[in-house]
Structures are given as structure tokens and as C-alpha cells.
Amino acid sequence: MRNKVLIFLTLIVTISSQLYAQELFESLGGVKTKFKIYSNMVDLEVKTQFIIKDAEKSYGSYQDGTYGYGYESYHLEFVTNRKLATITQNRSSVFTLQFTFYDSNDKILAEETSFRSDNRISDTGKDGLWFYSIDLIDIPISLLNHTAKIDIVLLEYKK
């Protein structure tokens, strides 16, 4: 009987520790990804990466009042010690992200440019960590299904 109680308690502790070990993004419905993420062909050595649904909102105004709208889209979020490579070009002062998607044989599957203002890049200054949240609204999920490597470059347009 004593052995059964001991086994039962061990089982309870093991199960409860597994429940608490679940990461926050998993609790919120995020899914881990295993992309090799590069910037201008330099490995970003990503520490954590996942795809999660995120809400977006926008407001504007017109002659008779204001308007707003919202939608949900998936975001690729990742953490790295390295900043995205920036390529400066002469034009208007706008930032865009340029993506190149590769399969497992390093064959280019697609090249996309995102002009989305809801892409977020954050640097905490602590330990040099960079946090990226990239809106995938214009990227087909079927493309991501075939993707092994993503190269991302920040394009900065200046006048």
C-alpha cells in the first residue's frame, strides 16, 4: 500500500510540474517553429521562435468623424542577440521588411516585401536581446509549410 501511495504522489508531482512548464505562448495558443532565420545571410542564432495569433487595430479620420477597424492575423515571433541587417536606400523615409523563403535544399521558394506598420521590433537593452513580431497576413501558411530557412532584411528608405 505504501508503494502505491509513493507512486501516486510521484505521478502527481510529475504531472503538475509538466503543466507549469508549459510556456506562456503555448498557453495562449502559439505553436513552436524550427525555421533557420538569417538576416542578409548571417545566422541570427534564434533562441526562441513561434507563431501566434495576434489582434490588430487601426484608427483614422475623415471629414465627418473617425473610424476604426480590427482583425486577427498570425505573427512569427522570435528572440535573438543579433539585430536584423539594415540596407539603406534613397527614397521616402519608410521601413519595410524583405523576406526570402528557402526550402530544405536552399532553393528559393518565394521573395516577399512587407510594408506593414504592425511589424514590431524591440530591443530591451538588457543582455542585447532583440524581440521581433512579424505580421504574416500577406504570407501564405502553405509557403511556411515548405520553408526551412527565412532570410529577413530591414530596408530603410531615406530621402
NORVEN-V677823 format. One record per residue. N is the residue number from 1. OMEGA is omega in whole degrees, -180 to 180 (999 if undefined). Layout:
# NORVEN-V677823
n=N omega=OMEGA
n=N omega=OMEGA
This chain:
# NORVEN-V677823
n=1 omega=-179
n=2 omega=179
n=3 omega=179
n=4 omega=179
n=5 omega=179
n=6 omega=178
n=7 omega=179
n=8 omega=179
n=9 omega=178
n=10 omega=178
n=11 omega=179
n=12 omega=-180
n=13 omega=180
n=14 omega=-179
n=15 omega=-179
n=16 omega=178
n=17 omega=176
n=18 omega=178
n=19 omega=180
n=20 omega=-179
n=21 omega=179
n=22 omega=-178
n=23 omega=-177
n=24 omega=-178
n=25 omega=177
n=26 omega=178
n=27 omega=-179
n=28 omega=177
n=29 omega=178
n=30 omega=-179
n=31 omega=177
n=32 omega=175
n=33 omega=-177
n=34 omega=178
n=35 omega=167
n=36 omega=-176
n=37 omega=-178
n=38 omega=171
n=39 omega=-175
n=40 omega=178
n=41 omega=174
n=42 omega=-179
n=43 omega=-180
n=44 omega=180
n=45 omega=-176
n=46 omega=-180
n=47 omega=-179
n=48 omega=175
n=49 omega=179
n=50 omega=173
n=51 omega=-179
n=52 omega=177
n=53 omega=-178
n=54 omega=178
n=55 omega=178
n=56 omega=177
n=57 omega=180
n=58 omega=179
n=59 omega=177
n=60 omega=179
n=61 omega=174
n=62 omega=-171
n=63 omega=-175
n=64 omega=-180
n=65 omega=-179
n=66 omega=177
n=67 omega=177
n=68 omega=176
n=69 omega=179
n=70 omega=178
n=71 omega=175
n=72 omega=175
n=73 omega=178
n=74 omega=178
n=75 omega=169
n=76 omega=179
n=77 omega=177
n=78 omega=-179
n=79 omega=180
n=80 omega=174
n=81 omega=-176
n=82 omega=179
n=83 omega=175
n=84 omega=175
n=85 omega=-180
n=86 omega=175
n=87 omega=-178
n=88 omega=178
n=89 omega=-180
n=90 omega=174
n=91 omega=178
n=92 omega=-177
n=93 omega=-177
n=94 omega=174
n=95 omega=173
n=96 omega=175
n=97 omega=177
n=98 omega=-178
n=99 omega=168
n=100 omega=-178
n=101 omega=-178
n=102 omega=173
n=103 omega=-177
n=104 omega=177
n=105 omega=-179
n=106 omega=175
n=107 omega=179
n=108 omega=177
n=109 omega=-178
n=110 omega=172
n=111 omega=-177
n=112 omega=173
n=113 omega=-180
n=114 omega=177
n=115 omega=-174
n=116 omega=179
n=117 omega=-178
n=118 omega=170
n=119 omega=-176
n=120 omega=177
n=121 omega=-177
n=122 omega=174
n=123 omega=-179
n=124 omega=-175
n=125 omega=180
n=126 omega=179
n=127 omega=178
n=128 omega=-180
n=129 omega=176
n=130 omega=-179
n=131 omega=-178
n=132 omega=173
n=133 omega=-172
n=134 omega=-180
n=135 omega=-179
n=136 omega=-174
n=137 omega=-179
n=138 omega=-177
n=139 omega=179
n=140 omega=177
n=141 omega=178
n=142 omega=175
n=143 omega=180
n=144 omega=177
n=145 omega=-179
n=146 omega=-175
n=147 omega=174
n=148 omega=-176
n=149 omega=177
n=150 omega=174
n=151 omega=-176
n=152 omega=178
n=153 omega=176
n=154 omega=177
n=155 omega=178
n=156 omega=180
n=157 omega=179
n=158 omega=177
n=159 omega=999
